[in-house]
Amino acid sequence: MASKITVEKTGTLEFLVRVTEAGSESVHHVTVKQSDFDKLSGGKVEPEELIERSFDFLLKREPKESILTRFDLSVIGRYFQEYEREIKRRLSSQ
């Protein structure tokens, strides 16, 4: 079953992300620095789409329960070295 990712903006670059699948839900508080947003998105997408695509990236690699409940988007690259390259590729292929 595919995961449903819902991104709600709670501040300038702060988001509440809900991941729902198989009748259960996880909730995550995510921030992104403006410099990281600019570097990753290249101005091609809104911040909410960057967050959604980043969660899609994570969910292909680990279950929703393993994703940190509170983190800055830059942390993903510490766990998955291919994150920056992959997310830029996904966003540029729109």
C-alpha positions as CSV (number, residue, x, y, z in Angstrom):
1,M,0.0,0.0,0.0
2,A,1.3,3.4,-0.9
3,S,1.9,6.0,1.9
4,K,-0.1,9.2,2.0
5,I,2.1,12.2,2.8
6,T,0.4,15.3,4.0
7,V,2.5,18.5,4.4
8,E,1.2,21.4,6.4
9,K,3.1,24.7,6.7
10,T,3.3,25.8,10.3
11,G,5.9,28.6,10.0
12,T,8.1,30.3,7.4
13,L,10.1,27.2,6.6
14,E,8.5,24.9,9.3
15,F,6.2,22.0,8.5
16,L,4.1,19.3,10.1
17,V,4.2,16.1,8.1
18,R,1.8,13.2,8.5
19,V,2.5,9.9,6.9
20,T,-0.5,7.5,6.8
21,E,-0.3,3.9,5.6
22,A,-2.0,0.7,6.5
23,G,-4.3,2.4,9.0
24,S,-1.5,4.0,11.1
25,E,0.0,7.4,11.1
26,S,3.3,9.0,12.0
27,V,3.8,12.8,12.6
28,H,7.0,14.7,12.0
29,H,8.0,18.3,12.6
30,V,10.4,19.4,9.9
31,T,12.4,22.6,9.3
32,V,14.5,23.7,6.3
33,K,17.0,26.5,6.1
34,Q,16.5,28.9,3.3
35,S,20.0,28.2,2.0
36,D,19.2,24.4,1.9
37,F,15.8,25.0,0.2
38,D,17.5,27.2,-2.5
39,K,20.3,24.6,-3.0
40,L,18.0,21.6,-3.2
41,S,15.0,23.1,-5.1
42,G,16.8,25.5,-7.4
43,G,13.6,27.6,-7.1
44,K,11.7,25.1,-9.1
45,V,9.2,24.0,-6.5
46,E,7.4,25.3,-3.4
47,P,8.9,24.2,0.0
48,E,5.9,21.8,0.6
49,E,6.8,19.9,-2.5
50,L,10.5,19.6,-1.5
51,I,9.3,18.2,1.9
52,E,6.9,15.8,0.3
53,R,9.5,14.5,-2.2
54,S,12.0,14.2,0.6
55,F,9.6,12.0,2.6
56,D,9.0,9.9,-0.5
57,F,12.7,9.5,-0.7
58,L,12.9,8.4,3.0
59,L,10.0,6.0,2.8
60,K,11.7,4.1,-0.1
61,R,14.5,3.5,2.3
62,E,13.0,3.0,5.8
63,P,9.6,2.6,7.5
64,K,7.7,5.7,8.7
65,E,8.4,4.7,12.3
66,S,12.1,5.0,11.7
67,I,11.9,8.6,10.5
68,L,12.9,11.1,13.2
69,T,9.9,12.9,14.7
70,R,11.6,16.3,14.7
71,F,14.5,17.3,12.3
72,D,15.9,19.7,9.9
73,L,15.9,18.6,6.3
74,S,19.7,18.8,6.1
75,V,19.9,15.8,8.4
76,I,18.7,13.4,5.7
77,G,22.1,13.8,3.9
78,R,23.9,12.6,7.0
79,Y,22.0,9.3,6.9
80,F,21.7,8.9,3.1
81,Q,24.7,10.3,1.1
82,E,22.8,10.1,-2.1
83,Y,19.9,12.3,-0.8
84,E,21.1,15.7,-2.3
85,R,21.9,14.3,-5.7
86,E,18.7,12.2,-5.9
87,I,16.4,15.0,-4.7
88,K,17.9,17.5,-7.2
89,R,17.5,14.9,-10.0
90,R,13.8,14.2,-9.0
91,L,13.0,17.9,-8.9
92,S,14.7,18.8,-12.2
93,S,12.9,16.0,-14.1
94,Q,9.4,17.6,-13.6
